[in-house]
Amino acid sequence: GVRLTGSRAGVWADFASGEAGDALDLVAAVLYRGDRAAAVRWARRWLFGDGPAPLPVAAAPPYEAREADGAEEQRKRRIAVAIFAEARPWIAGSPVASYLEERGITLAELGRQPAALRYHPACWCAEASAKLPAMVAAVLDAEGRHVATHRTWLERDESRPGRWRKAKLQHPKKAIGSFAGGHVPLWQGASGVPLARAPEGETVAIAEGIETALSVALACPELRVLAAVSSGNLPKVALPPAVRTVILCADNDGDNAATARAIERAVDRFTAEGREVRIARSPVGKDFNDALTAALEASGP
């Protein structure tokens, strides 16, 4: 709970753990392992500097000793949640909208923006050692808890003024936090309810990447569509018992043995759970985003 008004505005408490404090305590706990002085410096930069200070993924104080795996994962999860919270909840008119439109994806055609997607104007990128604009996506578990955040860093397309593209980095897409078994909920389909409350007998389409999943949602808005983030996570995505049919939107990766094994494991896993499993592949290109862009090019301006 957070007090929003009165003399104690900004004071918060976690009634499950017993933790409590003010805004600086929260920053210190999430970003600086309890170092309040570092939180004060962060706050001064955020309030008086040139925009939000970068999240200290690389700049945090070094560990005196390695934390236990569970504590380290909790730290990453807190940072993941903080990144998503810093991002702007609207996409229209942002570099994210431009990037998606370059991929043939116009969210206005869906009638609303997926709540799991946001625009971060200055998301820290360790590879570039700089803040870069990014599309950030919340990765949830089967109960709807935020467990990781996926980032796609963007840059201006100098050959096309006003347009944005995926940043030219060795790793322009990365997730922070453990997303094994999780998913990015991009479209709720005909039911319009969260995955945890899916109606009995629902069909779910699962794609590997965000862009592919959005392309499927545009083509089949009646379906619930999830992004698994990676091919290796396809067979791990946790689904409620009410989901009876799973459509695996497989990429055409040629002779990629790892992808083929992931699809096989996904089929085996979901079948063993008593679900009907179908495999859908794009008729052209690598994935359904290629099919979408090919269709748009064929239709002309």
C-alpha positions as CSV (number, residue, x, y, z in Angstrom):
1,G,0.0,0.0,0.0
2,V,1.1,3.6,-0.7
3,R,-0.3,6.7,0.9
4,L,-1.2,9.2,-1.8
5,T,-2.3,12.2,0.2
6,G,-1.8,13.9,3.5
7,S,1.4,14.5,5.6
8,R,2.5,10.9,5.0
9,A,2.1,10.9,1.2
10,G,4.6,8.6,-0.4
11,V,5.0,6.3,2.6
12,W,4.5,2.7,1.6
13,A,4.3,-0.7,3.3
14,D,4.4,-4.3,2.1
15,F,2.0,-6.0,4.5
16,A,3.1,-9.5,3.4
17,S,6.8,-9.0,4.3
18,G,6.5,-6.2,6.9
19,E,8.8,-3.9,5.0
20,A,8.0,-0.2,4.9
21,G,9.5,3.1,4.1
22,D,9.3,6.2,1.9
23,A,10.2,6.7,-1.8
24,L,13.9,6.9,-1.2
25,D,13.8,3.7,0.8
26,L,12.1,2.0,-2.1
27,V,14.7,3.3,-4.6
28,A,17.5,2.1,-2.3
29,A,16.0,-1.3,-1.9
30,V,15.2,-1.9,-5.6
31,L,18.3,-0.4,-7.2
32,Y,21.1,-0.1,-4.6
33,R,20.8,-3.0,-2.1
34,G,19.7,-0.6,0.6
35,D,22.3,2.1,0.1
36,R,20.2,5.2,0.9
37,A,23.0,7.6,0.0
38,A,23.1,6.2,-3.5
39,A,19.3,6.5,-3.7
40,V,19.6,10.2,-2.8
41,R,22.2,10.7,-5.6
42,W,19.9,8.9,-8.0
43,A,16.9,11.1,-7.0
44,R,18.9,14.3,-7.4
45,R,19.9,13.3,-11.0
46,W,16.3,12.3,-11.8
47,L,14.9,15.5,-10.4
48,F,17.5,18.0,-11.6
49,G,19.5,16.3,-14.3
50,D,19.0,15.7,-18.0
51,G,16.0,13.3,-17.8
52,P,15.9,10.1,-15.8
53,A,19.2,8.6,-14.5
54,P,20.1,5.3,-16.0
55,L,19.1,2.2,-14.0
56,P,22.3,1.1,-12.3
57,V,22.4,-2.4,-13.8
58,A,26.2,-2.0,-14.4
59,A,26.9,0.8,-12.0
60,A,25.7,-0.8,-8.8
61,P,28.3,-1.3,-6.1
62,P,30.2,-4.5,-6.5
63,Y,29.3,-7.4,-4.3
64,E,31.5,-8.2,-1.3
65,A,30.4,-11.8,-1.7
66,R,28.1,-13.5,-4.2
67,E,24.5,-13.5,-3.1
68,A,22.5,-16.7,-3.0
69,D,20.8,-17.5,-6.3
70,G,17.4,-16.7,-4.9
71,A,18.4,-13.3,-3.6
72,E,20.1,-12.5,-6.9
73,E,17.0,-13.4,-8.8
74,Q,14.8,-11.3,-6.6
75,R,17.1,-8.4,-7.2
76,K,16.8,-8.8,-10.9
77,R,13.1,-9.1,-10.7
78,R,12.9,-5.8,-8.7
79,I,15.0,-4.1,-11.4
80,A,12.8,-5.6,-14.1
81,V,9.7,-4.2,-12.5
82,A,11.4,-0.8,-12.0
83,I,12.3,-0.6,-15.7
84,F,8.7,-1.2,-16.7
85,A,7.4,1.2,-14.1
86,E,9.7,4.0,-15.4
87,A,8.4,3.5,-19.0
88,R,5.6,5.5,-20.5
89,P,2.3,3.5,-20.7
90,W,1.3,5.0,-24.0
91,I,2.9,4.1,-27.4
92,A,1.0,6.2,-29.9
93,G,3.4,8.7,-31.6
94,S,6.5,7.2,-29.9
95,P,9.5,5.6,-31.5
96,V,8.0,2.2,-30.5
97,A,5.0,2.9,-32.7
98,S,7.3,3.9,-35.6
99,Y,9.4,0.7,-35.1
100,L,6.3,-1.5,-35.1
101,E,4.8,0.3,-38.2
102,E,8.1,-0.4,-40.0
103,R,7.3,-4.1,-39.2
104,G,3.8,-3.7,-40.7
105,I,2.2,-3.6,-37.2
106,T,-0.3,-0.8,-36.6
107,L,-1.7,-1.1,-33.1
108,A,-4.6,1.2,-34.0
109,E,-6.0,-1.7,-36.1
110,L,-6.4,-3.7,-32.9
111,G,-8.4,-0.9,-31.3
112,R,-6.2,-0.7,-28.2
113,Q,-2.6,-1.0,-27.1
114,P,-1.5,-4.1,-25.3
115,A,-1.0,-3.2,-21.7
116,A,2.2,-5.3,-21.5
117,L,4.0,-3.0,-24.0
118,R,5.5,0.4,-23.1
119,Y,7.9,3.0,-24.4
120,H,11.0,3.8,-22.4
121,P,12.7,7.0,-23.7
122,A,16.0,6.3,-21.8
123,C,16.5,2.6,-21.0
124,W,20.1,1.8,-19.8
125,C,21.9,-0.5,-22.3
126,A,25.1,-2.0,-20.9
127,E,26.4,-3.0,-24.4
128,A,26.2,0.7,-25.6
129,S,27.1,2.1,-22.1
130,A,24.3,4.6,-22.7
131,K,20.6,5.3,-22.3
132,L,18.7,4.3,-25.5
133,P,15.0,4.5,-26.4
134,A,13.4,1.0,-26.0
135,M,10.3,-1.0,-26.4
136,V,9.8,-2.7,-23.0
137,A,7.5,-5.6,-22.4
138,A,6.3,-7.2,-19.1
139,V,6.8,-10.9,-18.8
140,L,4.2,-12.5,-16.5
141,D,3.8,-15.9,-15.0
142,A,0.6,-18.0,-15.2
143,E,-0.8,-16.1,-12.2
144,G,-0.2,-12.7,-13.7
145,R,2.8,-11.8,-11.6
146,H,5.5,-9.6,-13.3
147,V,8.7,-11.8,-13.3
148,A,10.9,-10.2,-16.0
149,T,11.1,-7.3,-18.5
150,H,12.1,-7.7,-22.1
151,R,13.8,-4.7,-23.8
152,T,14.2,-4.0,-27.6
153,W,16.5,-1.0,-28.0
154,L,15.8,1.4,-30.9
155,E,17.6,4.0,-32.9
156,R,16.7,6.5,-35.6
157,D,16.8,5.3,-39.2
158,E,19.1,7.9,-40.7
159,S,18.1,6.9,-44.2
160,R,14.4,7.6,-43.4
161,P,13.9,10.8,-41.4
162,G,11.4,10.4,-38.6
163,R,11.5,6.6,-38.6
164,W,12.9,4.2,-36.0
165,R,14.4,0.8,-36.3
166,K,16.0,-1.9,-34.0
167,A,19.3,-0.6,-32.7
168,K,22.4,-1.9,-34.4
169,L,23.8,-3.8,-31.4
170,Q,25.2,-7.3,-31.0
171,H,22.2,-8.0,-28.6
172,P,19.5,-5.4,-29.4
173,K,17.0,-7.6,-27.5
174,K,17.5,-8.7,-23.9
175,A,15.4,-9.7,-20.9
176,I,16.2,-9.1,-17.2
177,G,14.7,-11.5,-14.7
178,S,14.0,-15.2,-15.1
179,F,11.3,-15.6,-17.8
180,A,11.3,-19.5,-17.8
181,G,7.6,-20.5,-18.0
182,G,6.5,-16.9,-18.4
183,H,4.9,-15.0,-21.3
184,V,4.2,-11.6,-22.7
185,P,0.4,-11.2,-22.8
186,L,-0.2,-9.3,-26.0
187,W,-3.8,-10.0,-26.8
188,Q,-6.7,-11.4,-24.8
189,G,-8.8,-12.6,-27.7
190,A,-12.6,-12.9,-27.7
191,S,-12.8,-13.5,-23.9
192,G,-11.1,-10.2,-23.0
193,V,-10.0,-11.5,-19.6
194,P,-6.5,-12.2,-18.1
195,L,-4.9,-15.6,-18.8
196,A,-5.4,-16.7,-15.2
197,R,-9.2,-16.3,-15.7
198,A,-9.4,-17.9,-19.2
199,P,-12.8,-19.5,-19.9
200,E,-13.0,-23.3,-20.2
201,G,-12.0,-24.5,-23.6
202,E,-10.1,-21.5,-24.8
203,T,-7.5,-21.6,-27.6
204,V,-4.2,-19.9,-27.1
205,A,-1.6,-19.0,-29.8
206,I,2.0,-18.8,-28.6
207,A,4.7,-17.2,-30.8
208,E,8.4,-16.8,-30.1
209,G,8.8,-13.1,-30.5
210,I,6.8,-10.0,-29.8
211,E,6.5,-8.9,-33.4
212,T,5.4,-12.3,-34.6
213,A,2.8,-12.5,-31.8
214,L,1.4,-9.0,-32.7
215,S,1.2,-10.1,-36.3
216,V,-0.9,-13.1,-35.4
217,A,-3.1,-10.9,-33.2
218,L,-3.8,-8.6,-36.1
219,A,-4.7,-11.5,-38.4
220,C,-6.7,-13.5,-35.8
221,P,-8.0,-11.0,-33.1
222,E,-10.4,-13.7,-31.8
223,L,-7.4,-15.6,-30.4
224,R,-5.5,-15.1,-27.2
225,V,-1.9,-14.5,-28.2
226,L,1.2,-14.8,-26.1
227,A,4.9,-14.3,-26.8
228,A,7.3,-16.8,-25.3
229,V,10.3,-14.4,-25.7
230,S,12.5,-17.3,-26.9
231,S,12.2,-20.6,-28.7
232,G,13.7,-22.4,-25.7
233,N,10.8,-21.1,-23.5
234,L,8.0,-22.3,-25.9
235,P,7.8,-25.7,-24.1
236,K,7.9,-24.1,-20.7
237,V,5.1,-21.5,-20.9
238,A,2.7,-22.2,-18.0
239,L,-1.0,-22.3,-19.0
240,P,-4.1,-22.7,-16.8
241,P,-6.2,-25.9,-17.1
242,A,-9.0,-24.1,-18.9
243,V,-6.8,-23.7,-22.0
244,R,-7.7,-26.8,-24.1
245,T,-6.0,-25.9,-27.5
246,V,-2.5,-24.6,-28.1
247,I,-1.4,-23.2,-31.4
248,L,2.4,-23.1,-31.7
249,C,3.3,-20.3,-34.2
250,A,6.7,-21.8,-35.2
251,D,9.4,-19.9,-37.0
252,N,10.7,-21.3,-40.3
253,D,14.3,-21.7,-39.0
254,G,15.4,-24.2,-41.7
255,D,17.8,-26.7,-40.2
256,N,18.0,-25.1,-36.8
257,A,18.1,-28.2,-34.6
258,A,17.6,-26.3,-31.3
259,T,14.4,-24.7,-32.6
260,A,13.1,-28.0,-33.9
261,R,13.7,-29.7,-30.5
262,A,12.0,-26.8,-28.7
263,I,8.9,-27.3,-30.9
264,E,9.0,-31.1,-30.3
265,R,9.3,-30.6,-26.5
266,A,6.4,-28.1,-26.6
267,V,4.2,-30.6,-28.5
268,D,5.0,-33.3,-26.0
269,R,4.5,-31.2,-23.0
270,F,1.2,-29.7,-23.9
271,T,-0.1,-33.0,-25.3
272,A,0.9,-34.7,-22.0
273,E,-1.2,-32.0,-20.2
274,G,-4.2,-33.2,-22.2
275,R,-4.4,-30.3,-24.6
276,E,-4.9,-30.3,-28.4
277,V,-1.7,-29.0,-30.0
278,R,-1.5,-27.5,-33.5
279,I,1.6,-26.1,-35.3
280,A,1.2,-23.1,-37.6
281,R,4.0,-21.8,-39.9
282,S,4.1,-18.8,-42.1
283,P,3.7,-19.6,-45.8
284,V,6.4,-17.1,-46.6
285,G,9.6,-15.9,-44.9
286,K,10.7,-16.8,-41.4
287,D,7.6,-16.0,-39.4
288,F,4.2,-14.5,-39.5
289,N,5.6,-11.0,-39.3
290,D,7.3,-11.7,-42.7
291,A,3.9,-12.9,-44.0
292,L,2.3,-9.6,-42.7
293,T,4.9,-7.4,-44.4
294,A,4.7,-9.4,-47.6
295,A,1.0,-9.0,-47.7
296,L,1.2,-5.3,-47.1
297,E,3.8,-4.9,-49.9
298,A,1.7,-6.9,-52.3
299,S,-1.3,-4.7,-51.6
300,G,0.6,-1.5,-52.5
301,P,0.4,2.0,-50.9
